[in-house]
Amino acid sequence: MTGQPVGGVASKAFPVARSEARLLVPALMFIALVVAAVASLGTPLITSVATSFHVSLGSAQWTLTVALLSGAVATPVLGRLGAGPHRRATILATLAVVVAGSALTVLPLPFAWLLAGRAAQGVGLGLTALMMGVARDHLPEERSAAVIALISVVSIIGAGVGYPLAALLAELGGVRAAYGLGLVVTAAALLTAWRSMPEAPEGRSAHVDVAGAVVLAAALLLVLFLAGERNLWSRHLALAAGLAVVAVVLLCVWAVIELRSTTPLVDVRAVRHPAVAGANLAMFVGGIGMYLLLTLITRYAQTPHGAGYGFGLTTFVAGLVLIPFSLLGFVAGKLTPRVRTRIADPLLLAGSAVVVGGGFALFAAARSDLAELFAAMGVLGFGVGGFSAAMPGVILAVTPKGETSSAMSFNYVVRSVGYSLGSAIGGLILAAGTGPGHLFPDDSAYTTTALVGIGAMAITTLTSLALARRRSSETNP
């Protein structure tokens, strides 16, 4: 990696005043945290939604799935809009949609309106890449790198912040009270953005490739649907395989459209750059492993003692298990910019992947005590935090400033798909380990799933090391 941006020389910086920068940085962090936490609200509330709205758990699961889906679809579109002259308007309009969706989740409306509200909340996930674009444009280079790393970390640990709060509110005041938290914080985020977001630098233009956006949305819809509907693979394998083929064909068609477009939604040529492609591959496989362990531990913690293992924790107490994940993830995010002065970003990715693999190994070997689950979750958080903080540096080292939002938005689409597949793979393995007539899988199924996760992180480590070797060879020919 030469360190020169793909497509030419980096754009000129447009720093804001020092006093404005002091307000801008916490605003960027707050908005990234809010959209991540609100999108994750569906996770601890699935059972409460099923009970309150008298729907099946499968239907209630869509309160999470639809947010991830709308986020994955909206992210590349917002990334392209954020690369243009109307970035501030895009951020404010998107947050307005999120606030409107939050209001729908609170109002006493039928279940379909709740799903619509959750879809609108998920759109906010596309703002993370725009926050990075703002930081790169308006902060000094040495400052922006650290802020972008923290934004990436905050977008991950937001789930750990929102989970226990939502679970507590659901226990105290019901599901509407929990979603009320989302309405309050998203309204605060909109006000924060209105007060602090600067205009984009002059001289930029961005046109949305509508055809590419529609085809990509259809492909992602199929991919995330197939990842979320685990029963489809076990009961209708031929149909699931057929839909998977259609999804692959649509992705190929989308790539052709982007290559032929003069204003592509995602610059596929830049994405094919070895550094960017390798980083996205590491993000995809690593995302599978990271989310796999996250869901594995929380599910294990809530399994009742009658299954022969587990701790029978309530949703709120199980949410507290995520606190080490969030705390150590934030610590890793703060440390990474300092370590980057001595260790290259690809090596940081590899090291972080090894740490996550260590979390899997710890869970596989020792999970008979609740403290061991806290330890495994802390190790996971530290690894995920370091990985997330290092990832932008790998991609942005070869990306022009004007393309920051677009390049990172594609990486977050890859992450969303990886997370969804991680959840699906975990569910499939545990389902296969559930005996006839049993409600819960055998304890050994969790060990098997952990071993699969170790394999995923091994692939991520090797991919990251390959990136490191390439950077070293280009730096020292």
C-alpha positions in Angstrom: 0.0 0.0 0.0 1.5 3.3 -1.0 -0.7 5.5 1.2 -1.9 7.5 -1.8 -5.6 7.7 -2.3 -7.3 5.8 -5.1 -8.3 8.1 -7.8 -5.8 10.9 -7.2 -4.5 13.3 -4.7 -6.3 13.8 -1.4 -8.8 16.7 -1.2 -7.9 19.9 0.6 -8.9 20.0 4.3 -11.6 22.4 5.5 -10.9 22.5 9.3 -13.4 24.2 11.6 -12.4 26.6 14.3 -10.9 25.2 17.5 -14.0 26.0 19.6 -16.3 24.5 17.0 -14.1 21.4 16.8 -14.5 20.9 20.6 -18.3 20.7 20.0 -18.0 18.8 16.8 -16.2 15.8 18.1 -18.6 14.9 21.0 -21.5 15.5 18.6 -20.1 13.0 16.1 -19.6 10.5 18.9 -23.1 11.0 20.3 -24.9 10.7 17.0 -22.9 7.5 16.1 -23.7 6.0 19.5 -27.4 6.9 19.3 -28.1 5.4 15.9 -26.2 2.2 16.8 -28.0 1.9 20.2 -31.5 2.6 18.8 -31.0 0.1 15.9 -30.1 -2.6 18.5 -33.2 -2.0 20.7 -34.9 -4.9 19.0 -32.6 -7.5 20.4 -33.6 -7.4 24.1 -37.3 -6.7 23.3 -38.2 -9.6 21.0 -40.0 -11.6 23.8 -41.7 -8.5 25.1 -42.9 -7.6 21.6 -44.3 -11.1 21.0 -46.2 -11.0 24.3 -47.5 -7.4 23.9 -48.6 -7.6 20.3 -49.7 -11.3 20.4 -47.4 -12.4 17.6 -45.0 -15.3 17.2 -41.3 -15.0 18.2 -40.4 -15.4 14.6 -42.5 -12.3 13.7 -41.2 -10.4 16.7 -37.6 -11.2 15.4 -38.3 -8.9 12.5 -38.2 -5.9 14.8 -34.5 -6.5 14.7 -34.1 -7.9 11.2 -36.0 -5.0 9.5 -33.7 -2.4 11.2 -30.6 -4.2 10.0 -32.1 -4.6 6.5 -33.1 -0.9 6.1 -29.7 0.1 7.5 -27.9 -2.1 5.0 -29.9 -0.7 2.1 -29.8 2.9 3.2 -26.0 2.9 4.0 -24.6 3.1 0.5 -27.2 5.6 -0.7 -26.5 7.9 2.3 -22.7 7.3 1.8 -23.0 8.6 -1.8 -25.2 11.6 -0.7 -22.8 12.3 2.0 -20.0 12.6 -0.5 -21.8 15.5 -2.2 -22.5 19.1 -1.3 -25.7 18.5 0.7 -24.2 16.3 3.5 -25.6 18.5 6.3 -29.1 18.3 4.8 -28.7 14.5 4.3 -27.7 14.1 8.0 -30.6 16.2 9.3 -33.2 14.6 7.0 -32.0 11.1 8.0 -32.2 11.9 11.7 -35.7 13.3 11.1 -36.7 9.9 9.6 -35.3 8.1 12.6 -37.2 10.4 15.0 -40.4 9.8 13.1 -39.8 6.1 13.2 -39.1 6.3 16.9 -42.5 8.0 17.4 -44.2 5.1 15.5 -42.7 2.6 17.9 -44.1 4.5 20.9 -47.6 5.3 19.7 -50.3 2.7 20.4 -50.5 1.4 16.9 -50.7 -2.2 15.4 -47.7 -4.4 14.9 -47.2 -3.4 11.3 -46.6 0.2 12.3 -44.0 -0.9 14.8 -42.2 -2.7 12.0 -42.4 0.5 9.9 -41.0 2.5 12.8 -38.1 0.0 13.3 -37.3 0.2 9.6 -37.1 4.0 9.8 -34.9 3.7 12.9 -32.5 1.3 11.0 -32.0 3.9 8.3 -29.9 5.8 10.9 -27.2 3.1 10.7 -26.1 4.8 7.4 -25.0 7.9 9.3 -21.9 6.3 10.8 -19.9 6.6 7.6 -21.1 10.2 7.2 -19.8 11.1 10.7 -16.4 9.8 9.5 -16.6 11.9 6.4 -17.3 15.0 8.5 -14.4 14.2 10.8 -12.0 13.7 8.0 -13.0 16.9 6.2 -13.2 19.3 9.2 -10.6 18.1 11.7 -6.8 18.2 11.5 -5.4 15.0 10.0 -3.8 13.7 13.2 -7.0 14.4 15.1 -9.4 13.1 12.5 -7.7 9.6 12.4 -8.3 9.1 16.2 -11.9 10.4 16.0 -12.7 8.2 13.0 -11.4 5.2 14.9 -13.5 6.0 17.9 -16.6 6.6 15.7 -16.1 3.1 14.4 -15.8 1.6 17.9 -18.8 3.5 19.2 -20.9 2.2 16.3 -20.1 -1.3 17.7 -20.4 -0.8 21.4 -23.7 1.1 21.0 -25.5 -2.3 21.3 -23.9 -2.9 24.7 -25.2 0.5 25.9 -28.7 0.2 24.5 -29.3 -3.5 25.5 -29.4 -3.3 29.3 -31.2 0.1 29.4 -33.9 -1.1 27.0 -34.3 -4.4 29.0 -34.7 -2.5 32.3 -37.3 -0.1 30.9 -39.2 -3.0 29.4 -39.3 -4.7 32.8 -40.4 -1.5 34.5 -42.8 0.1 32.0 -43.4 -2.3 29.2 -42.2 -2.4 25.6 -43.5 1.1 24.8 -41.4 2.6 27.6 -38.3 0.9 26.2 -38.9 2.3 22.7 -39.6 5.7 24.4 -35.9 5.8 25.2 -35.2 5.6 21.5 -37.5 8.6 20.8 -35.8 10.7 23.5 -32.2 10.1 22.4 -32.9 10.3 18.6 -34.6 13.7 19.2 -31.6 14.8 21.1 -29.3 13.6 18.3 -31.3 15.6 15.7 -31.0 18.7 17.8 -27.3 18.1 18.2 -26.8 17.6 14.5 -28.7 20.8 13.7 -26.5 22.8 16.1 -23.1 21.3 15.2 -22.9 19.8 11.7 -20.9 21.9 9.3 -21.6 22.2 5.6 -19.6 20.0 3.2 -16.6 21.6 1.4 -17.5 23.4 -1.8 -16.9 21.9 -5.2 -18.3 18.4 -4.6 -21.1 16.7 -6.5 -22.8 13.4 -5.9 -25.5 11.8 -8.0 -27.3 8.7 -6.7 -27.2 5.8 -9.1 -30.9 4.8 -8.8 -30.7 1.6 -10.8 -27.7 0.5 -8.8 -29.4 1.3 -5.6 -32.5 -0.7 -6.5 -30.6 -3.8 -7.6 -28.3 -3.6 -4.5 -31.3 -3.2 -2.3 -33.0 -6.3 -3.8 -29.8 -8.4 -3.4 -29.3 -7.3 0.2 -33.0 -8.0 1.0 -32.5 -11.6 -0.2 -29.2 -12.0 1.6 -30.4 -10.7 4.9 -33.8 -12.5 4.5 -32.0 -15.8 4.0 -29.7 -15.1 6.9 -32.6 -14.4 9.2 -35.0 -17.1 8.2 -33.2 -20.2 9.5 -36.3 -22.4 9.2 -36.3 -21.9 5.5 -33.0 -23.7 5.1 -34.1 -26.6 7.3 -37.6 -27.1 5.8 -37.3 -25.7 2.2 -33.7 -26.2 1.2 -34.3 -26.1 -2.5 -36.2 -22.7 -2.3 -33.5 -21.3 0.0 -30.7 -22.4 -2.4 -32.7 -20.9 -5.4 -33.0 -17.5 -3.6 -29.3 -17.6 -2.8 -28.5 -18.0 -6.4 -30.8 -15.1 -7.3 -29.0 -13.0 -4.7 -25.6 -13.8 -6.2 -26.9 -13.0 -9.7 -28.3 -9.7 -8.5 -25.0 -8.8 -6.9 -23.2 -9.6 -10.2 -25.6 -7.4 -12.1 -25.1 -4.6 -9.6 -21.4 -4.8 -10.1 -21.8 -4.5 -13.8 -24.1 -1.5 -13.4 -21.6 0.2 -11.1 -18.7 -0.4 -13.5 -20.6 1.1 -16.4 -22.1 4.0 -14.5 -20.4 7.5 -14.6 -21.8 8.2 -11.1 -21.7 4.8 -9.4 -23.3 4.2 -6.0 -20.1 2.6 -4.9 -16.8 2.9 -6.8 -16.3 -0.7 -7.5 -12.9 -0.1 -9.1 -11.7 1.4 -5.8 -13.3 -1.4 -3.9 -11.2 -3.8 -6.0 -8.0 -2.2 -4.7 -6.2 -5.0 -2.9 -6.1 -3.1 0.4 -9.8 -2.2 0.3 -10.9 -5.7 -0.9 -8.8 -7.4 1.7 -10.1 -5.1 4.4 -13.7 -5.8 3.4 -13.0 -9.6 3.3 -11.6 -9.4 6.8 -14.6 -7.3 7.9 -17.0 -9.9 6.4 -15.5 -13.0 7.9 -14.5 -11.2 11.1 -18.1 -9.8 11.4 -19.4 -13.4 11.2 -17.2 -14.4 14.1 -17.7 -11.4 16.3 -21.5 -11.4 16.2 -21.5 -15.2 16.6 -19.8 -14.9 19.9 -21.8 -12.0 21.1 -25.1 -13.8 20.5 -23.7 -17.1 21.8 -22.8 -15.7 25.2 -26.1 -13.8 25.7 -28.1 -16.8 24.7 -26.1 -19.1 27.0 -26.5 -16.7 29.9 -30.3 -16.7 29.6 -30.7 -20.5 29.2 -32.5 -21.8 32.3 -30.8 -24.2 34.7 -33.2 -26.9 33.7 -31.3 -27.4 30.5 -28.3 -28.7 32.5 -26.3 -25.6 31.9 -26.8 -21.8 31.6 -27.7 -19.3 34.3 -31.4 -18.5 33.7 -30.7 -14.7 33.7 -33.4 -12.2 33.1 -33.2 -10.0 30.0 -31.9 -7.1 32.0 -29.3 -9.0 34.0 -28.2 -10.7 30.7 -27.8 -7.3 29.3 -25.3 -6.4 32.1 -23.1 -9.1 30.7 -22.5 -6.7 27.8 -21.0 -4.1 30.0 -17.5 -5.6 29.9 -17.9 -5.7 26.1 -18.7 -2.0 25.9 -16.1 -0.8 28.4 -13.1 -2.8 27.1 -14.2 -2.1 23.5 -14.0 1.7 24.3 -10.6 1.2 26.0 -9.3 -0.6 22.9 -10.7 2.2 20.7 -8.8 4.8 22.7 -5.6 2.9 22.7 -5.5 2.0 19.0 -4.7 5.5 17.7 -1.6 5.5 20.0 -0.5 2.0 19.0 -0.9 2.9 15.3 2.2 5.1 15.4 4.2 1.9 16.0 2.2 -0.9 14.4 0.5 -0.9 11.0 -3.3 -1.0 10.8 -3.3 -4.5 9.1 -1.2 -5.9 11.9 -3.7 -4.3 14.4 -6.5 -6.1 12.6 -4.7 -9.4 12.8 -3.9 -8.9 16.5 -7.5 -8.0 17.3 -8.8 -11.0 15.4 -6.5 -13.2 17.5 -7.9 -11.6 20.7 -11.5 -12.3 19.5 -10.4 -15.9 18.8 -9.1 -16.0 22.3 -12.6 -15.0 23.5 -14.0 -18.0 21.6 -11.4 -20.3 23.2 -12.2 -19.0 26.6 -15.9 -19.5 26.2 -15.3 -23.0 24.8 -13.1 -24.1 27.7 -14.7 -22.3 30.7 -18.3 -21.2 31.0 -19.5 -22.9 34.2 -19.3 -19.7 36.2 -20.9 -16.3 35.4 -17.5 -14.5 35.9 -16.1 -16.6 33.1 -18.8 -15.3 30.8 -18.0 -11.7 31.8 -14.3 -12.5 31.1 -15.1 -13.9 27.7 -17.3 -10.9 26.9 -14.6 -8.5 28.0 -12.0 -10.2 25.7 -14.5 -10.1 22.9 -15.1 -6.4 23.5 -11.4 -5.6 23.5 -10.8 -7.5 20.3 -13.8 -6.0 18.5 -12.8 -2.5 19.7 -9.3 -2.8 18.3 -10.5 -4.3 15.1 -13.1 -1.6 14.5 -10.7 1.2 15.3 -8.0 -0.1 13.0 -10.4 -0.9 10.0 -10.9 2.7 8.8 -7.2 3.3 8.7 -6.7 0.4 6.2 -9.4 1.7 3.9 -9.0 5.4 4.1 -5.2 5.2 3.5 -6.1 4.6 -0.2 -9.3 6.6 -0.4 -9.7 10.3 -1.3 -11.2 12.5 1.3 -14.3 13.2 -0.8 -15.0 9.5 -1.0 -14.7 8.8 2.8 -18.4 8.3 3.4 -19.0 6.2 0.3 -16.0 3.9 1.0 -16.8 3.4 4.6 -20.5 2.9 3.9 -19.7 -0.1 1.7 -17.5 -1.5 4.5 -20.5 -1.2 6.9 -22.8 -3.0 4.4 -20.3 -5.8 4.4 -20.2 -5.7 8.2 -24.0 -5.9 8.4 -24.2 -8.9 6.1 -21.4 -10.6 8.1 -23.2 -10.0 11.4 -26.5 -11.4 10.0 -24.7 -14.5 8.7 -23.0 -14.9 12.0 -26.3 -14.9 13.8 -27.8 -17.3 11.3 -24.8 -19.7 11.4 -25.0 -19.8 15.2 -28.7 -20.5 15.1 -28.3 -23.3 12.6 -25.5 -25.0 14.6 -27.4 -24.8 17.9 -30.6 -26.0 16.2 -28.7 -29.0 14.8 -27.5 -29.7 18.3 -31.0 -29.7 19.8 -32.4 -33.2 20.3 -35.9 -34.3 19.3 -38.5 -32.9 21.8 -35.9 -30.7 23.5 -36.3 -26.9 23.8 -32.6 -26.2 24.3 -29.5 -27.4 22.5 -27.0 -29.7 24.1 -24.1 -28.0 25.9 -21.7 -29.5 23.4 -23.4 -27.5 20.6 -22.1 -24.3 22.1 -18.6 -25.8 22.0 -19.0 -26.7 18.4 -20.2 -23.2 17.6 -17.2 -21.7 19.4 -14.8 -23.9 17.3 -16.5 -22.6 14.1 -15.9 -19.1 15.4 -12.3 -19.8 16.1 -12.0 -20.9 12.5 -13.6 -17.7 11.2 -11.2 -15.6 13.3 -8.2 -17.6 12.0 -9.3 -16.8 8.4 -9.6 -13.1 9.4 -6.1 -13.2 11.0 -4.6 -14.7 7.8 -6.3 -12.1 5.6 -5.1 -9.3 7.8 -1.5 -10.6 7.8 -1.6 -10.8 4.0 -2.6 -7.1 3.9 0.3 -6.4 6.3 2.8 -8.2 4.0 1.5 -6.3 1.0 1.9 -3.0 2.7 5.4 -3.9 3.9 6.4 -4.9 0.4 5.1 -1.7 -1.2 6.6 0.5 1.5 10.0 -1.3 1.3 10.4 -2.4 -2.4 
